[in-house]
Amino acid sequence: MSLLMRRQATQIAASNTKCLVRSGILSSTRLYHSYDHPSPPSKQFTPTEKQILDAAYKHVPELGFTTAALTVGAREAGFPEVTVAAVADGAFALVRWHLVNKRQALADQSKALLSEEPLKSSRIAERVEALAWERLKGNGEVIHKWQDALALMAQPSYLPESVKELGALTDEIYFLAGDVSVDPSWYTKRGSLSMIYASSELFMTNDRSQDFADTQEFLSRRLRETSALGNVMGAIGQWTGFTASAALNVLRSKGIRV
């Protein structure tokens, strides 16, 4: 890889880290309790966007997170194709639609998941792992298009919203798992889970094992390792590695051989 490409990857990784700080995931001053201090809400979709995105999302498995899918969605929702221009962030809006809806669906899924043994009487760490895996499985139907989604998420203009949504997901997972800690571990646990989840998503895009068994094992192993480490710096390293990989995906998507 050329020196210029390395610099581009490094710059994007550095930008991502700044976004983590701004979002609160890597902020030493962030308040601990998610019950009293929830993550800032994601940008809201307009009624028109909701109709278009809902129709367009059905075509993502075939057309990917693309303007083409949005165009088909607009047509099916009864809007002229030119209405696609009114969808803020274009194709990235489809990625965010997926992220938001899958996160919100996790609350209902958790009721059945955590009511069964052995999770009913398990430790919080085990519940967190089960919930993170449940959310990862939500990518299954679009996993063959997810590298393109990661490339969109890695673009500087979309990083703040992508990282904010990642933070919202980790808050939701710990909330559903029953975590009520009000000490500094609030920060380290969520920071670590954010990095592990992001790297697991990337791993899953190349997983060809049955039912993504290798991804599940990867997630479990990384959670155990980070728990043993007990240090958020290891998690930051994981995030840097993830963003560098995502940056390379962006370069490759533009036809650059790396």
LOROTI-685382 format. One line per 2 residues: number of its first residue (from 0); their letters; for each residue x negated, y negated, z negated of C-alpha. Coordinates in nm, 4 decimals, decimal comma. Layout:
! residues N
NUM) A) X:Y:Z ~ ... $
END
This chain:
! residues 258
0) MS) 0,0000:0,0000:0,0000 ~ -0,1372:-0,3442:0,0952 $
2) LL) -0,2352:-0,6084:-0,1592 ~ 0,0559:-0,8272:-0,0433 $
4) MR) 0,3064:-0,5462:-0,1030 ~ 0,1602:-0,4786:-0,4472 $
6) RQ) 0,2011:-0,8465:-0,5309 ~ 0,5604:-0,8431:-0,4078 $
8) AT) 0,6397:-0,5401:-0,6237 ~ 0,4679:-0,6983:-0,9250 $
10) QI) 0,6535:-1,0269:-0,8771 ~ 0,9895:-0,8507:-0,8650 $
12) AA) 0,9029:-0,6465:-1,1755 ~ 0,8041:-0,9650:-1,3588 $
14) SN) 1,1266:-1,1309:-1,2485 ~ 1,3227:-0,8338:-1,3797 $
16) TK) 1,1552:-0,8573:-1,7192 ~ 1,2472:-1,2267:-1,7411 $
18) CL) 1,6058:-1,1334:-1,6600 ~ 1,6018:-0,8808:-1,9429 $
20) VR) 1,4894:-1,1525:-2,1823 ~ 1,7568:-1,3951:-2,0616 $
22) SG) 2,0269:-1,1293:-2,0835 ~ 1,9353:-1,0449:-2,4426 $
24) IL) 1,8174:-0,6863:-2,3850 ~ 1,4586:-0,7893:-2,4602 $
26) SS) 1,5288:-1,0818:-2,6912 ~ 1,3864:-1,0644:-3,0411 $
28) TR) 1,6473:-1,3207:-3,1532 ~ 1,9530:-1,1367:-3,0254 $
30) LY) 2,2142:-1,0692:-3,2925 ~ 2,2486:-0,7062:-3,3853 $
32) HS) 2,6138:-0,6192:-3,4105 ~ 2,7932:-0,5617:-3,0791 $
34) YD) 3,1325:-0,5602:-3,2545 ~ 3,0898:-0,9235:-3,3571 $
36) HP) 2,8604:-1,0377:-3,0764 ~ 2,9546:-0,8640:-2,7507 $
38) SP) 2,7459:-0,8976:-2,4358 ~ 2,8396:-1,1901:-2,2083 $
40) PS) 3,1139:-1,0815:-1,9677 ~ 3,0305:-1,0062:-1,6066 $
42) KQ) 3,1550:-1,2361:-1,3336 ~ 3,5241:-1,1839:-1,2732 $
44) FT) 3,6620:-1,0618:-0,9423 ~ 3,9337:-1,2723:-0,7786 $
46) PT) 4,2689:-1,1077:-0,6926 ~ 4,1751:-1,1050:-0,3227 $
48) EK) 3,8347:-0,9525:-0,3983 ~ 3,9964:-0,6823:-0,6100 $
50) QI) 4,2252:-0,5761:-0,3267 ~ 3,9460:-0,5713:-0,0696 $
52) LD) 3,6938:-0,3981:-0,2954 ~ 3,9430:-0,1365:-0,4111 $
54) AA) 4,0171:-0,0436:-0,0493 ~ 3,6537:-0,0716:0,0629 $
56) YK) 3,5179:0,1457:-0,2188 ~ 3,6961:0,4492:-0,0750 $
58) HV) 3,4698:0,4208:0,2301 ~ 3,1396:0,3914:0,0401 $
60) PE) 3,0626:0,7678:0,0601 ~ 3,0684:0,7342:0,4397 $
62) LG) 2,9634:0,3744:0,5089 ~ 2,7606:0,2956:0,1977 $
64) FT) 2,7555:-0,0283:0,0006 ~ 2,7743:-0,2350:0,3175 $
66) TA) 2,9567:-0,5152:0,4921 ~ 3,1012:-0,2498:0,7228 $
68) AL) 3,2807:-0,0908:0,4263 ~ 3,4071:-0,4335:0,3187 $
70) TV) 3,5398:-0,5012:0,6684 ~ 3,7347:-0,1755:0,6730 $
72) GA) 3,8622:-0,2482:0,3238 ~ 3,9828:-0,5953:0,4185 $
74) RE) 4,1702:-0,4540:0,7155 ~ 4,3339:-0,1801:0,5070 $
76) AG) 4,4291:-0,4301:0,2363 ~ 4,6142:-0,6377:0,4958 $
78) FP) 4,3652:-0,9209:0,5307 ~ 4,1982:-1,0468:0,8499 $
80) EV) 3,8392:-0,9258:0,8815 ~ 3,7117:-1,2809:0,8428 $
82) TV) 3,8299:-1,2652:0,4790 ~ 3,5193:-1,0579:0,4011 $
84) AA) 3,3250:-1,3841:0,3999 ~ 3,5253:-1,4875:0,0941 $
86) VA) 3,3913:-1,1936:-0,1100 ~ 3,1211:-1,3436:-0,3293 $
88) DG) 2,7840:-1,1653:-0,2977 ~ 2,8981:-0,9604:0,0025 $
90) AF) 2,7860:-0,5975:-0,0092 ~ 2,6486:-0,6396:-0,3621 $
92) AL) 3,0058:-0,6993:-0,4787 ~ 3,0758:-0,3341:-0,3916 $
94) VR) 2,7838:-0,2255:-0,6104 ~ 2,9121:-0,4374:-0,8978 $
96) WH) 3,2640:-0,3017:-0,8450 ~ 3,1241:0,0486:-0,8912 $
98) LV) 2,9232:-0,0474:-1,2005 ~ 3,2066:-0,2307:-1,3751 $
100) NK) 3,4750:0,0279:-1,3047 ~ 3,2589:0,3246:-1,4044 $
102) RQ) 3,1607:0,1502:-1,7279 ~ 3,5202:0,0689:-1,8131 $
104) AL) 3,6310:0,4255:-1,7358 ~ 3,3792:0,5581:-1,9883 $
106) AD) 3,6016:0,4517:-2,2796 ~ 3,8827:0,6851:-2,1728 $
108) QS) 3,6400:0,9646:-2,0851 ~ 3,4785:0,9396:-2,4278 $
110) KA) 3,8038:1,0219:-2,6081 ~ 3,8096:1,3732:-2,4669 $
112) LL) 3,4312:1,4128:-2,4613 ~ 3,3711:1,3222:-2,8263 $
114) SE) 3,6783:1,4980:-2,9648 ~ 3,5373:1,8416:-2,8822 $
116) EP) 3,2841:2,0378:-3,0820 ~ 2,9907:2,0182:-3,1216 $
118) LK) 3,0018:1,6441:-3,0390 ~ 3,2908:1,5819:-3,2798 $
120) SS) 3,0570:1,6213:-3,5756 ~ 2,7275:1,5399:-3,4024 $
122) RI) 2,4692:1,2727:-3,4704 ~ 2,4906:0,9370:-3,2919 $
124) AE) 2,1828:1,0180:-3,0818 ~ 2,3540:1,3275:-2,9436 $
126) RV) 2,6669:1,1296:-2,8650 ~ 2,4634:0,8631:-2,6894 $
128) EA) 2,3017:1,1274:-2,4710 ~ 2,6383:1,2838:-2,3873 $
130) LA) 2,7888:0,9466:-2,2961 ~ 2,4889:0,8416:-2,0870 $
132) WE) 2,5074:1,1706:-1,8980 ~ 2,8827:1,1292:-1,8473 $
134) RL) 2,8211:0,7878:-1,6939 ~ 2,5415:0,9185:-1,4707 $
136) KG) 2,7753:1,1846:-1,3369 ~ 2,9960:0,8995:-1,2210 $
138) NG) 2,7368:0,8278:-0,9516 ~ 2,7737:1,1760:-0,8053 $
140) EV) 3,0081:1,0924:-0,5177 ~ 2,7910:0,8041:-0,3962 $
142) IH) 2,4460:0,9287:-0,4964 ~ 2,3400:0,9694:-0,1324 $
144) KW) 2,3984:0,5942:-0,0952 ~ 2,2633:0,4888:-0,4331 $
146) QD) 1,9075:0,4098:-0,3230 ~ 2,0558:0,1410:-0,0988 $
148) AL) 2,2518:0,0128:-0,3983 ~ 1,9336:0,0021:-0,6086 $
150) AL) 1,7624:-0,1949:-0,3328 ~ 2,0425:-0,4521:-0,3450 $
152) MA) 2,0278:-0,4654:-0,7244 ~ 1,6515:-0,5284:-0,7113 $
154) QP) 1,6866:-0,8422:-0,5000 ~ 1,6046:-1,1524:-0,7090 $
156) SY) 1,9406:-1,3207:-0,6417 ~ 2,1301:-1,0184:-0,7774 $
158) LP) 1,8994:-0,9176:-1,0621 ~ 2,0612:-1,1291:-1,3359 $
160) ES) 2,4059:-0,9769:-1,2828 ~ 2,2607:-0,6258:-1,2415 $
162) VK) 2,0694:-0,6500:-1,5685 ~ 2,3673:-0,8033:-1,7479 $
164) EL) 2,5804:-0,5082:-1,6404 ~ 2,3109:-0,2651:-1,7570 $
166) GA) 2,3139:-0,4350:-2,0962 ~ 2,6928:-0,4142:-2,1110 $
168) LT) 2,6741:-0,0415:-2,0384 ~ 2,4252:0,0303:-2,3166 $
170) DE) 2,6333:-0,1744:-2,5613 ~ 2,9409:0,0238:-2,4593 $
172) IY) 2,7647:0,3577:-2,5004 ~ 2,6444:0,2787:-2,8522 $
174) FL) 2,9844:0,1342:-2,9447 ~ 3,1639:0,4482:-2,8261 $
176) AG) 2,9054:0,6664:-3,0006 ~ 2,9970:0,5017:-3,3310 $
178) DV) 2,6759:0,3096:-3,3944 ~ 2,7291:0,0453:-3,6638 $
180) SV) 2,3650:-0,0344:-3,7446 ~ 2,2884:-0,3964:-3,8355 $
182) DP) 1,9093:-0,3741:-3,8582 ~ 1,6297:-0,4302:-3,6029 $
184) SW) 1,6955:-0,0857:-3,4559 ~ 2,0004:-0,2398:-3,2844 $
186) YT) 1,7603:-0,4139:-3,0479 ~ 1,5112:-0,1333:-2,9913 $
188) KR) 1,7717:0,1362:-2,9311 ~ 1,9594:-0,0618:-2,6690 $
190) GS) 1,6416:-0,1775:-2,4995 ~ 1,5131:0,1791:-2,4781 $
192) LS) 1,8427:0,3191:-2,3513 ~ 1,8577:0,0538:-2,0785 $
194) MI) 1,5192:0,1592:-1,9448 ~ 1,5886:0,5303:-1,9718 $
196) YA) 1,9247:0,5016:-1,8011 ~ 1,7772:0,2977:-1,5141 $
198) SS) 1,4945:0,5458:-1,4576 ~ 1,7405:0,8368:-1,4748 $
200) EL) 1,9516:0,6755:-1,2023 ~ 1,6451:0,6484:-0,9818 $
202) FM) 1,5466:1,0092:-1,0557 ~ 1,8971:1,1261:-0,9677 $
204) TN) 1,8749:0,9862:-0,6141 ~ 1,6158:1,2541:-0,5324 $
206) DR) 1,7672:1,5355:-0,7396 ~ 1,8744:1,8362:-0,5323 $
208) SQ) 1,9398:2,0723:-0,8234 ~ 2,2851:2,2184:-0,8822 $
210) DF) 2,5153:1,9724:-1,0625 ~ 2,2112:1,7454:-1,1080 $
212) AD) 2,0740:1,9708:-1,3808 ~ 1,7231:1,8286:-1,3357 $
214) TQ) 1,8521:1,4762:-1,3962 ~ 2,0270:1,5872:-1,7135 $
216) EF) 1,7043:1,7453:-1,8370 ~ 1,5090:1,4311:-1,7405 $
218) LS) 1,7512:1,2116:-1,9360 ~ 1,7342:1,4370:-2,2412 $
220) RR) 1,3546:1,4530:-2,2348 ~ 1,3098:1,0769:-2,1997 $
222) LR) 1,5494:1,0106:-2,4876 ~ 1,3580:1,2529:-2,7098 $
224) ET) 1,0234:1,1008:-2,6144 ~ 1,1389:0,7459:-2,6787 $
226) SA) 1,2927:0,8474:-3,0107 ~ 0,9629:0,9996:-3,1153 $
228) LG) 0,7765:0,6914:-2,9961 ~ 1,0045:0,4577:-3,1884 $
230) NV) 0,8674:0,1650:-2,9930 ~ 1,0383:-0,0563:-2,7377 $
232) MG) 0,7094:-0,1193:-2,5558 ~ 0,7310:0,2279:-2,4092 $
234) AI) 1,0756:0,1401:-2,2818 ~ 0,9464:-0,1806:-2,1228 $
236) GQ) 0,6903:0,0275:-1,9359 ~ 0,9692:0,2480:-1,8052 $
238) WT) 1,1608:-0,0579:-1,6863 ~ 0,8540:-0,1967:-1,5088 $
240) GF) 0,8066:0,1348:-1,3323 ~ 1,1701:0,1389:-1,2304 $
242) TA) 1,1659:-0,2133:-1,0902 ~ 0,8440:-0,1501:-0,9004 $
244) SA) 1,0074:0,1523:-0,7388 ~ 1,3172:-0,0513:-0,6614 $
246) AL) 1,0996:-0,3208:-0,5077 ~ 0,9380:-0,0644:-0,2812 $
248) NV) 1,2853:0,0528:-0,1801 ~ 1,3647:-0,3036:-0,0752 $
250) LR) 1,0508:-0,3185:0,1375 ~ 1,1264:0,0183:0,2952 $
252) SK) 1,4842:-0,0878:0,3679 ~ 1,3358:-0,3675:0,5788 $
254) GI) 1,1391:-0,1176:0,7850 ~ 0,8032:-0,1709:0,6143 $
256) RV) 0,5992:0,1463:0,5772 ~ 0,4613:0,1852:0,2241 $
END
